[in-house]
Amino acid sequence: MNHYQWDSTFTELFERCLVRYRSGDEDFTGYYSDDDLSFLCSIGYKPRELFDFVEDFGDGGEPSLTTAVMIASVRRDYLRFIMNGELSSHEIQPDELPGKSEELEGFVWLPRIIRKARGKLRGELDPNIMFCCGGDRNFLRTNNIAPADFLRATWSSGDDDSKIVEFVRQHAGS
């Protein structure tokens, strides 16, 4: 893999998939060549993860391609530097996520997005779970937090939820 230009490869793949999606082809399983699949694996992405960003952007204009690249960058770095390039075999199922109305320190959705962020960092989200879905974007927008910044804060907090709460408080008040 070309580490120097991995973001360009991601961008080209995103744009190619977006053209197919906008043409009416919603079967993402046919979007990717073997080289594409190898690239996605090298950055810790599953084929459905990229498609979710393409689909949401194609339908509603967000998250942007830039946001998708930034999120992929955090996941790629976590895979490389924390997981030493080893993919996890664990997969978080949708019913394992905290409920959408659960709250932590007065922040509704926070327990859910924390669990999703940790799963995203480790590449453990079931294909039916998207980090930065509409609900996540609403939470992040409401609290003035960029999605990739939330991932980095989750990474740096380890298992200490109180550090994430403080991070959210600081941003929500700014």
MDTraj code that builds the backbone (N, CA, C; nanometers):
import mdtraj as md
import numpy as np

residues = "MET ASN HIS TYR GLN TRP ASP SER THR PHE THR GLU LEU PHE GLU ARG CYS LEU VAL ARG TYR ARG SER GLY ASP GLU ASP PHE THR GLY TYR TYR SER ASP ASP ASP LEU SER PHE LEU CYS SER ILE GLY TYR LYS PRO ARG GLU LEU PHE ASP PHE VAL GLU ASP PHE GLY ASP GLY GLY GLU PRO SER LEU THR THR ALA VAL MET ILE ALA SER VAL ARG ARG ASP TYR LEU ARG PHE ILE MET ASN GLY GLU LEU SER SER HIS GLU ILE GLN PRO ASP GLU LEU PRO GLY LYS SER GLU GLU LEU GLU GLY PHE VAL TRP LEU PRO ARG ILE ILE ARG LYS ALA ARG GLY LYS LEU ARG GLY GLU LEU ASP PRO ASN ILE MET PHE CYS CYS GLY GLY ASP ARG ASN PHE LEU ARG THR ASN ASN ILE ALA PRO ALA ASP PHE LEU ARG ALA THR TRP SER SER GLY ASP ASP ASP SER LYS ILE VAL GLU PHE VAL ARG GLN HIS ALA GLY SER".split()
xyz = np.array([
    [0.0840, -0.1191, 0.0000],
    [0.0000, 0.0000, 0.0000],
    [0.0878, 0.1244, 0.0000],
    [0.0436, 0.2245, -0.0712],
    [0.1132, 0.3518, -0.0752],
    [0.0644, 0.4364, 0.0420],
    [0.1429, 0.4399, 0.1488],
    [0.1040, 0.5155, 0.2680],
    [0.1006, 0.6658, 0.2414],
    [0.1863, 0.7117, 0.1506],
    [0.1933, 0.8537, 0.1231],
    [0.0634, 0.9065, 0.0622],
    [-0.0016, 0.8245, -0.0174],
    [-0.1223, 0.8698, -0.0866],
    [-0.2457, 0.7862, -0.0534],
    [-0.2495, 0.7231, 0.0632],
    [-0.3651, 0.6386, 0.0951],
    [-0.4947, 0.7190, 0.0914],
    [-0.4891, 0.8467, 0.1331],
    [-0.6097, 0.9302, 0.1349],
    [-0.6608, 0.9562, -0.0061],
    [-0.5707, 0.9675, -0.1028],
    [-0.6122, 0.9838, -0.2422],
    [-0.6797, 0.8575, -0.2926],
    [-0.6268, 0.7427, -0.2550],
    [-0.6886, 0.6159, -0.2931],
    [-0.8286, 0.6060, -0.2325],
    [-0.8423, 0.6440, -0.1057],
    [-0.9735, 0.6438, -0.0392],
    [-1.0694, 0.7374, -0.1126],
    [-1.0230, 0.8564, -0.1449],
    [-1.1063, 0.9560, -0.2128],
    [-1.1518, 0.9058, -0.3489],
    [-1.0596, 0.8499, -0.4259],
    [-1.0948, 0.7969, -0.5582],
    [-1.1966, 0.6842, -0.5469],
    [-1.1797, 0.5978, -0.4496],
    [-1.2738, 0.4878, -0.4293],
    [-1.4101, 0.5408, -0.3868],
    [-1.4117, 0.6348, -0.2948],
    [-1.5369, 0.6966, -0.2505],
    [-1.6110, 0.7570, -0.3694],
    [-1.5402, 0.8356, -0.4484],
    [-1.6029, 0.9030, -0.5623],
    [-1.6534, 0.8032, -0.6663],
    [-1.5778, 0.6978, -0.6907],
    [-1.6205, 0.5943, -0.7855],
    [-1.7472, 0.5246, -0.7357],
    [-1.7505, 0.4952, -0.6055],
    [-1.8683, 0.4309, -0.5470],
    [-1.9889, 0.5250, -0.5488],
    [-1.9652, 0.6529, -0.5274],
    [-2.0731, 0.7512, -0.5284],
    [-2.1384, 0.7585, -0.6667],
    [-2.0583, 0.7527, -0.7711],
    [-2.1124, 0.7532, -0.9075],
    [-2.2033, 0.6319, -0.9273],
    [-2.1591, 0.5165, -0.8825],
    [-2.2420, 0.3950, -0.8970],
    [-2.3702, 0.4072, -0.8158],
    [-2.3579, 0.4591, -0.6935],
    [-2.4753, 0.4737, -0.6081],
    [-2.5760, 0.5698, -0.6710],
    [-2.5281, 0.6825, -0.7177],
    [-2.6178, 0.7829, -0.7777],
    [-2.6787, 0.7357, -0.9094],
    [-2.6168, 0.6361, -0.9720],
    [-2.6732, 0.5813, -1.0957],
    [-2.7851, 0.4812, -1.0661],
    [-2.8069, 0.4549, -0.9360],
    [-2.9138, 0.3628, -0.8969],
    [-2.8652, 0.2270, -0.8505],
    [-2.7353, 0.2022, -0.8586],
    [-2.6792, 0.0742, -0.8137],
    [-2.6551, 0.0809, -0.6635],
    [-2.7420, 0.0151, -0.5881],
    [-2.7308, 0.0167, -0.4418],
    [-2.6714, -0.1118, -0.3855],
    [-2.6286, -0.2031, -0.4734],
    [-2.5674, -0.3286, -0.4284],
    [-2.4162, -0.3092, -0.4171],
    [-2.3744, -0.2614, -0.2996],
    [-2.2329, -0.2266, -0.2803],
    [-2.1403, -0.3462, -0.2940],
    [-2.1923, -0.4675, -0.2839],
    [-2.1048, -0.5849, -0.2922],
    [-2.0366, -0.5946, -0.4280],
    [-2.0914, -0.5300, -0.5300],
    [-2.0292, -0.5307, -0.6618],
    [-1.9435, -0.4091, -0.6892],
    [-1.9298, -0.3202, -0.5938],
    [-1.8555, -0.1956, -0.6137],
    [-1.7038, -0.2148, -0.6181],
    [-1.6552, -0.3185, -0.5516],
    [-1.5126, -0.3243, -0.5203],
    [-1.4380, -0.4319, -0.5982],
    [-1.3215, -0.3950, -0.6493],
    [-1.2294, -0.4921, -0.7086],
    [-1.1516, -0.5596, -0.5964],
    [-1.0750, -0.6608, -0.6302],
    [-0.9898, -0.7255, -0.5299],
    [-0.8898, -0.6254, -0.4716],
    [-0.8360, -0.5369, -0.5566],
    [-0.7431, -0.4340, -0.5084],
    [-0.8132, -0.3383, -0.4115],
    [-0.9376, -0.3022, -0.4414],
    [-1.0146, -0.2159, -0.3523],
    [-1.0339, -0.2824, -0.2167],
    [-1.0701, -0.4100, -0.2188],
    [-1.0924, -0.4831, -0.0939],
    [-0.9641, -0.4943, -0.0133],
    [-0.8533, -0.5167, -0.0821],
    [-0.7239, -0.5233, -0.0146],
    [-0.6903, -0.3885, 0.0484],
    [-0.7159, -0.2808, -0.0243],
    [-0.6917, -0.1469, 0.0292],
    [-0.7775, -0.1225, 0.1529],
    [-0.9069, -0.1500, 0.1427],
    [-0.9959, -0.1279, 0.2572],
    [-0.9477, -0.2059, 0.3788],
    [-0.9101, -0.3304, 0.3597],
    [-0.8597, -0.4122, 0.4702],
    [-0.7340, -0.3494, 0.5301],
    [-0.6486, -0.2936, 0.4468],
    [-0.5228, -0.2354, 0.4951],
    [-0.5447, -0.1135, 0.5845],
    [-0.6593, -0.0474, 0.5699],
    [-0.6882, 0.0681, 0.6562],
    [-0.7896, 0.0317, 0.7648],
    [-0.8232, -0.0973, 0.7712],
    [-0.9140, -0.1430, 0.8760],
    [-1.0601, -0.1197, 0.8458],
    [-1.0953, -0.1129, 0.7192],
    [-1.2337, -0.0872, 0.6794],
    [-1.2973, -0.2110, 0.6191],
    [-1.4256, -0.2268, 0.6483],
    [-1.5066, -0.3297, 0.5850],
    [-1.5795, -0.2632, 0.4682],
    [-1.6115, -0.3397, 0.3643],
    [-1.6777, -0.2801, 0.2474],
    [-1.8044, -0.2017, 0.2820],
    [-1.8813, -0.2496, 0.3773],
    [-2.0057, -0.1814, 0.4137],
    [-1.9786, -0.0452, 0.4785],
    [-1.8666, -0.0340, 0.5507],
    [-1.8350, 0.0930, 0.6171],
    [-1.8214, 0.2064, 0.5169],
    [-1.7465, 0.1825, 0.4108],
    [-1.7310, 0.2862, 0.3096],
    [-1.8655, 0.3149, 0.2440],
    [-1.9393, 0.2082, 0.2128],
    [-2.0694, 0.2280, 0.1483],
    [-2.1626, 0.3131, 0.2341],
    [-2.1624, 0.2930, 0.3657],
    [-2.2500, 0.3728, 0.4524],
    [-2.2216, 0.5225, 0.4371],
    [-2.0948, 0.5591, 0.4264],
    [-2.0600, 0.6996, 0.4067],
    [-2.1045, 0.7477, 0.2691],
    [-2.0842, 0.6642, 0.1677],
    [-2.1260, 0.6975, 0.0315],
    [-2.2779, 0.7153, 0.0272],
    [-2.3501, 0.6223, 0.0849],
    [-2.4967, 0.6272, 0.0837],
    [-2.5498, 0.7511, 0.1558],
    [-2.4993, 0.7772, 0.2767],
    [-2.5474, 0.8936, 0.3512],
    [-2.5135, 1.0241, 0.2790],
    [-2.3941, 1.0311, 0.2214],
    [-2.3567, 1.1506, 0.1462],
    [-2.4434, 1.1638, 0.0215],
    [-2.4627, 1.0533, -0.0491],
    [-2.5442, 1.0553, -0.1704],
    [-2.6883, 1.0937, -0.1444],
    [-2.7413, 1.0534, -0.0305],
    [-2.8813, 1.0816, 0.0021],
    [-2.9015, 1.2157, 0.0718],
    [-2.8068, 1.2555, 0.1575],
    [-2.8306, 1.3745, 0.2381],
    [-2.7184, 1.4752, 0.2417],
    [-2.6076, 1.4466, 0.1732],
    [-2.4984, 1.5430, 0.1683],
    [-2.4046, 1.5418, 0.2874],
    [-2.4267, 1.4493, 0.3795],
    [-2.3338, 1.4366, 0.4927],
    [-2.3351, 1.2938, 0.5446],
    [-2.2267, 1.2517, 0.6036],
    [-2.1034, 1.3257, 0.6273],
    [-2.0273, 1.3480, 0.4959],
    [-1.9519, 1.4535, 0.4938],
    [-1.8768, 1.4900, 0.3738],
    [-1.7648, 1.3903, 0.3475],
    [-1.7129, 1.3960, 0.2278],
    [-1.5969, 1.3142, 0.1930],
    [-1.4807, 1.3468, 0.2859],
    [-1.4597, 1.4727, 0.3157],
    [-1.3517, 1.5124, 0.4068],
    [-1.3702, 1.4475, 0.5434],
    [-1.4917, 1.4493, 0.5951],
    [-1.5192, 1.3850, 0.7239],
    [-1.4917, 1.2357, 0.7159],
    [-1.5333, 1.1723, 0.6069],
    [-1.5098, 1.0285, 0.5898],
    [-1.3597, 0.9978, 0.5885],
    [-1.2817, 1.0805, 0.5209],
    [-1.1356, 1.0602, 0.5171],
    [-1.0763, 1.0785, 0.6570],
    [-1.1213, 1.1802, 0.7285],
    [-1.0678, 1.2045, 0.8630],
    [-1.0997, 1.0887, 0.9573],
    [-1.2210, 1.0358, 0.9492],
    [-1.2586, 0.9204, 1.0325],
    [-1.1739, 0.7999, 0.9939],
    [-1.1584, 0.7769, 0.8642],
    [-1.0764, 0.6642, 0.8179],
    [-0.9320, 0.6794, 0.8646],
    [-0.8835, 0.8031, 0.8704],
    [-0.7467, 0.8277, 0.9146],
    [-0.7266, 0.7867, 1.0605],
    [-0.8229, 0.8208, 1.1442],
    [-0.8117, 0.7828, 1.2859],
    [-0.8155, 0.6306, 1.2988],
    [-0.9092, 0.5658, 1.2287],
    [-0.9187, 0.4192, 1.2350],
    [-0.7901, 0.3553, 1.1838],
    [-0.7380, 0.4053, 1.0720],
    [-0.6150, 0.3523, 1.0130],
    [-0.4986, 0.3645, 1.1118],
    [-0.4854, 0.4797, 1.1738],
    [-0.3774, 0.4999, 1.2704],
    [-0.3930, 0.4097, 1.3918],
    [-0.5140, 0.3950, 1.4409],
    [-0.5377, 0.3072, 1.5559],
    [-0.4992, 0.1631, 1.5210],
    [-0.5387, 0.1186, 1.4024],
    [-0.5032, -0.0162, 1.3570],
    [-0.3516, -0.0316, 1.3494],
    [-0.2843, 0.0658, 1.2927],
    [-0.1399, 0.0566, 1.2738],
    [-0.0616, 0.0673, 1.4045],
    [-0.0983, 0.1636, 1.4887],
    [-0.0135, 0.1945, 1.6033],
    [-0.0577, 0.1304, 1.7347],
    [-0.1840, 0.1025, 1.7499],
    [-0.2315, 0.0398, 1.8731],
    [-0.2523, -0.1098, 1.8537],
    [-0.3078, -0.1463, 1.7396],
    [-0.3380, -0.2877, 1.7139],
    [-0.2282, -0.3575, 1.6341],
    [-0.1205, -0.2846, 1.6047],
    [-0.0070, -0.3391, 1.5301],
    [-0.0480, -0.4079, 1.4007],
    [-0.1509, -0.3527, 1.3351],
    [-0.1952, -0.4049, 1.2062],
    [-0.2793, -0.5304, 1.2138],
    [-0.3062, -0.5785, 1.3345],
    [-0.3847, -0.7017, 1.3519],
    [-0.5334, -0.6682, 1.3645],
    [-0.6132, -0.7219, 1.2735],
    [-0.7573, -0.6990, 1.2780],
    [-0.8202, -0.7786, 1.3908],
    [-0.9206, -0.7229, 1.4536],
    [-0.9933, -0.7903, 1.5604],
    [-1.0934, -0.8896, 1.5005],
    [-1.1143, -0.9989, 1.5691],
    [-1.2146, -1.0961, 1.5242],
    [-1.3470, -1.0765, 1.5973],
    [-1.3499, -0.9871, 1.6963],
    [-1.4723, -0.9599, 1.7718],
    [-1.5629, -0.8672, 1.6915],
    [-1.6929, -0.8858, 1.7066],
    [-1.7871, -0.7983, 1.6376],
    [-1.8999, -0.7601, 1.7324],
    [-1.9203, -0.6296, 1.7494],
    [-2.0264, -0.5769, 1.8345],
    [-2.1572, -0.5827, 1.7571],
    [-2.2565, -0.6468, 1.8155],
    [-2.3877, -0.6590, 1.7526],
    [-2.4768, -0.5403, 1.7902],
    [-2.5737, -0.5066, 1.7052],
    [-2.6616, -0.3925, 1.7349],
    [-2.7286, -0.3992, 1.8718],
    [-2.7681, -0.5175, 1.9161],
    [-2.8362, -0.5286, 2.0457],
    [-2.7419, -0.5136, 2.1650],
    [-2.6127, -0.5020, 2.1392],
    [-2.5153, -0.4804, 2.2463],
    [-2.4911, -0.3318, 2.2733],
    [-2.5451, -0.2460, 2.1894],
    [-2.5264, -0.1019, 2.2077],
    [-2.6220, -0.0502, 2.3143],
    [-2.5791, 0.0483, 2.3913],
    [-2.6720, 0.1146, 2.4829],
    [-2.7890, 0.1739, 2.4040],
    [-2.9022, 0.1870, 2.4687],
    [-3.0201, 0.2415, 2.4035],
    [-2.9999, 0.3857, 2.3590],
    [-3.0792, 0.4267, 2.2614],
    [-3.0680, 0.5614, 2.2059],
    [-3.1047, 0.6698, 2.3071],
    [-3.1844, 0.6357, 2.4077],
    [-3.2254, 0.7363, 2.5067],
    [-3.1411, 0.7307, 2.6342],
    [-3.0463, 0.6370, 2.6416],
    [-2.9606, 0.6304, 2.7609],
    [-2.8720, 0.7549, 2.7653],
    [-2.8378, 0.7950, 2.8870],
    [-2.7550, 0.9139, 2.9023],
    [-2.6430, 0.8892, 3.0025],
    [-2.5442, 0.9736, 2.9934],
    [-2.4310, 0.9724, 3.0841],
    [-2.4040, 1.1178, 3.1209],
    [-2.4096, 1.1465, 3.2512],
    [-2.3847, 1.2824, 3.2997],
    [-2.4722, 1.3856, 3.2279],
    [-2.5957, 1.3464, 3.1982],
    [-2.6906, 1.4392, 3.1363],
    [-2.6848, 1.4459, 2.9850],
    [-2.5972, 1.3697, 2.9218],
    [-2.5843, 1.3697, 2.7763],
    [-2.6516, 1.2456, 2.7183],
    [-2.7698, 1.2679, 2.6595],
    [-2.8407, 1.1592, 2.5930],
    [-2.7597, 1.1184, 2.4704],
    [-2.7515, 0.9889, 2.4469],
    [-2.6818, 0.9275, 2.3332],
    [-2.5336, 0.9030, 2.3626],
    [-2.4792, 0.9680, 2.4646],
    [-2.3359, 0.9554, 2.4909],
    [-2.2922, 0.8110, 2.5183],
    [-2.3633, 0.7319, 2.5993],
    [-2.3185, 0.5938, 2.6182],
    [-2.3144, 0.5149, 2.4870],
    [-2.4106, 0.5418, 2.4015],
    [-2.4187, 0.4721, 2.2725],
    [-2.3009, 0.5098, 2.1813],
    [-2.2746, 0.6397, 2.1687],
    [-2.1688, 0.6817, 2.0775],
    [-2.0303, 0.6451, 2.1311],
    [-2.0146, 0.6393, 2.2619],
    [-1.8868, 0.5935, 2.3188],
    [-1.8621, 0.4488, 2.2780],
    [-1.9621, 0.3656, 2.2939],
    [-1.9482, 0.2228, 2.2583],
    [-1.9199, 0.2085, 2.1091],
    [-1.9905, 0.2873, 2.0275],
    [-1.9680, 0.2810, 1.8833],
    [-1.8285, 0.3310, 1.8472],
    [-1.7828, 0.4367, 1.9113],
    [-1.6501, 0.4913, 1.8821],
    [-1.5416, 0.3906, 1.9176],
    [-1.5544, 0.3275, 2.0322],
    [-1.4546, 0.2258, 2.0700],
    [-1.4567, 0.1097, 1.9712],
    [-1.5758, 0.0706, 1.9299],
    [-1.5874, -0.0360, 1.8293],
    [-1.5303, 0.0066, 1.6952],
    [-1.5534, 0.1311, 1.6562],
    [-1.4997, 0.1823, 1.5298],
    [-1.3475, 0.1817, 1.5322],
    [-1.2902, 0.2290, 1.6417],
    [-1.1444, 0.2306, 1.6529],
    [-1.0856, 0.0914, 1.6360],
    [-1.1499, -0.0085, 1.6938],
    [-1.0998, -0.1463, 1.6881],
    [-1.1494, -0.2233, 1.5660],
    [-1.2362, -0.1603, 1.4851],
    [-1.2892, -0.2298, 1.3673],
    [-1.3852, -0.3413, 1.4045],
    [-1.4576, -0.3221, 1.5126],
    [-1.5422, -0.4291, 1.5659],
    [-1.6917, -0.4063, 1.5469],
    [-1.7311, -0.3058, 1.4701],
    [-1.8730, -0.2804, 1.4520],
    [-1.9330, -0.3765, 1.3493],
    [-2.0458, -0.4350, 1.3852],
    [-2.1232, -0.5152, 1.2919],
    [-2.1511, -0.4283, 1.1693],
    [-2.1559, -0.4868, 1.0505],
    [-2.1820, -0.4060, 0.9311],
    [-2.3120, -0.3253, 0.9363],
    [-2.4041, -0.3621, 1.0231],
    [-2.5294, -0.2879, 1.0356],
    [-2.5209, -0.1719, 1.1344],
    [-2.4016, -0.1475, 1.1876],
    [-2.3796, -0.0350, 1.2793],
    [-2.2834, 0.0611, 1.2120],
    [-2.3223, 0.1872, 1.2069],
    [-2.2366, 0.2886, 1.1461],
    [-2.1959, 0.3912, 1.2507],
    [-2.0655, 0.4119, 1.2669],
    [-2.0206, 0.5273, 1.3440],
    [-2.0392, 0.6484, 1.2531],
    [-2.1025, 0.7513, 1.3042],
    [-2.1321, 0.8753, 1.2326],
    [-2.2617, 0.8636, 1.1521],
    [-2.3531, 0.7808, 1.2029],
    [-2.4869, 0.7729, 1.1452],
    [-2.5614, 0.9024, 1.1775],
    [-2.6836, 0.9137, 1.1339],
    [-2.7615, 1.0341, 1.1587],
    [-2.7736, 1.0696, 1.3057],
    [-2.7979, 0.9699, 1.3908],
    [-2.8077, 0.9955, 1.5348],
    [-2.6764, 1.0434, 1.5937],
    [-2.5663, 0.9822, 1.5505],
    [-2.4336, 1.0259, 1.5968],
    [-2.4063, 1.1687, 1.5502],
    [-2.4383, 1.1963, 1.4246],
    [-2.4137, 1.3312, 1.3717],
    [-2.4946, 1.4351, 1.4481],
    [-2.6176, 1.4010, 1.4833],
    [-2.6997, 1.4937, 1.5617],
    [-2.6345, 1.5221, 1.6971],
    [-2.5895, 1.4169, 1.7653],
    [-2.5220, 1.4333, 1.8940],
    [-2.3973, 1.5201, 1.8786],
    [-2.3158, 1.4872, 1.7801],
    [-2.1897, 1.5589, 1.7604],
    [-2.2139, 1.7043, 1.7208],
    [-2.3079, 1.7272, 1.6326],
    [-2.3403, 1.8642, 1.5907],
    [-2.3928, 1.9448, 1.7093],
    [-2.4834, 1.8857, 1.7872],
    [-2.5408, 1.9526, 1.9033],
    [-2.4332, 1.9930, 2.0028],
    [-2.3292, 1.9102, 2.0142],
    [-2.2234, 1.9354, 2.1117],
    [-2.0964, 1.9931, 2.0497],
    [-2.1060, 2.0350, 1.9213],
    [-1.9977, 2.1059, 1.8549],
    [-1.8674, 2.0248, 1.8476],
    [-1.8813, 1.8978, 1.8084],
    [-1.7657, 1.8076, 1.8036],
    [-1.7552, 1.7457, 1.6642],
    [-1.6391, 1.7556, 1.6025],
    [-1.6149, 1.6881, 1.4753],
    [-1.6056, 1.5377, 1.5014],
    [-1.6624, 1.4550, 1.4126],
    [-1.6614, 1.3093, 1.4351],
    [-1.5216, 1.2508, 1.4594],
    [-1.4230, 1.2920, 1.3801],
    [-1.2867, 1.2389, 1.3984],
    [-1.2283, 1.2839, 1.5315],
    [-1.2634, 1.4044, 1.5756],
    [-1.2163, 1.4520, 1.7064],
    [-1.2749, 1.3674, 1.8189],
    [-1.4006, 1.3268, 1.8045],
    [-1.4607, 1.2403, 1.9062],
    [-1.3882, 1.1059, 1.9105],
    [-1.3536, 1.0527, 1.7941],
    [-1.2774, 0.9270, 1.7915],
    [-1.1428, 0.9431, 1.8611],
    [-1.0733, 1.0529, 1.8325],
    [-0.9423, 1.0758, 1.8961],
    [-0.9560, 1.0915, 2.0473],
    [-1.0604, 1.1610, 2.0908],
    [-1.0831, 1.1771, 2.2351],
    [-1.1134, 1.0427, 2.2995],
    [-1.1883, 0.9599, 2.2307],
    [-1.2186, 0.8257, 2.2814],
    [-1.0908, 0.7437, 2.2897],
    [-1.0092, 0.7505, 2.1874],
    [-0.8805, 0.6805, 2.1846],
    [-0.7962, 0.7239, 2.3032],
    [-0.7808, 0.8538, 2.3222],
    [-0.6912, 0.9031, 2.4272],
    [-0.7461, 0.8803, 2.5677],
    [-0.8761, 0.8602, 2.5812],
    [-0.9351, 0.8395, 2.7140],
    [-0.9241, 0.6959, 2.7622],
    [-0.8872, 0.6044, 2.6727],
    [-0.8823, 0.4632, 2.7117],
    [-1.0203, 0.4168, 2.7546],
    [-1.0288, 0.3579, 2.8718],
    [-1.1570, 0.3095, 2.9239],
    [-1.2213, 0.4070, 3.0214],
    [-1.1680, 0.5272, 3.0312],
    [-1.2163, 0.6247, 3.1285],
    [-1.3251, 0.7140, 3.0671],
    [-1.4504, 0.6757, 3.0893],
    [-1.5627, 0.7523, 3.0346],
    [-1.5662, 0.8950, 3.0867],
    [-1.5158, 0.9181, 3.2077],
    [-1.5212, 1.0536, 3.2637],
    [-1.4386, 1.1508, 3.1796],
    [-1.3314, 1.1050, 3.1178],
    [-1.2518, 1.1914, 3.0305],
    [-1.3309, 1.2303, 2.9057],
    [-1.4109, 1.1374, 2.8558],
    [-1.4938, 1.1677, 2.7389],
    [-1.6039, 1.2654, 2.7775],
    [-1.6641, 1.2458, 2.8947],
    [-1.7668, 1.3388, 2.9427],
    [-1.7089, 1.4789, 2.9518],
    [-1.5896, 1.4914, 3.0067],
    [-1.5258, 1.6228, 3.0188],
    [-1.4990, 1.6831, 2.8814],
    [-1.4540, 1.6015, 2.7887],
    [-1.4304, 1.6472, 2.6512],
    [-1.5600, 1.7014, 2.5907],
    [-1.6693, 1.6279, 2.6074],
    [-1.7984, 1.6720, 2.5537],
    [-1.8427, 1.8017, 2.6212],
    [-1.8283, 1.8079, 2.7530],
    [-1.8665, 1.9303, 2.8253],
    [-1.7900, 2.0528, 2.7725],
    [-1.6606, 2.0358, 2.7513],
    [-1.5801, 2.1479, 2.7036],
    [-1.6275, 2.1959, 2.5669],
    [-1.6609, 2.1022, 2.4801],
    [-1.7050, 2.1401, 2.3459],
    [-1.8473, 2.1934, 2.3440],
    [-1.9328, 2.1343, 2.4264],
    [-2.0735, 2.1766, 2.4285],
    [-2.0862, 2.3199, 2.4789],
    [-1.9931, 2.3610, 2.5620],
    [-1.9980, 2.4959, 2.6155],
    [-1.9244, 2.5982, 2.5335],
    [-1.8578, 2.5538, 2.4277],
    [-1.7771, 2.6497, 2.3505],
    [-1.8511, 2.7050, 2.2308],
])
top = md.Topology()
chain = top.add_chain()
for i, resn in enumerate(residues, 1):
    res = top.add_residue(resn, chain, resSeq=i)
    for name in ("N", "CA", "C"):
        top.add_atom(name, md.element.get_by_symbol(name[0]), res)
traj = md.Trajectory(xyz[None], top)
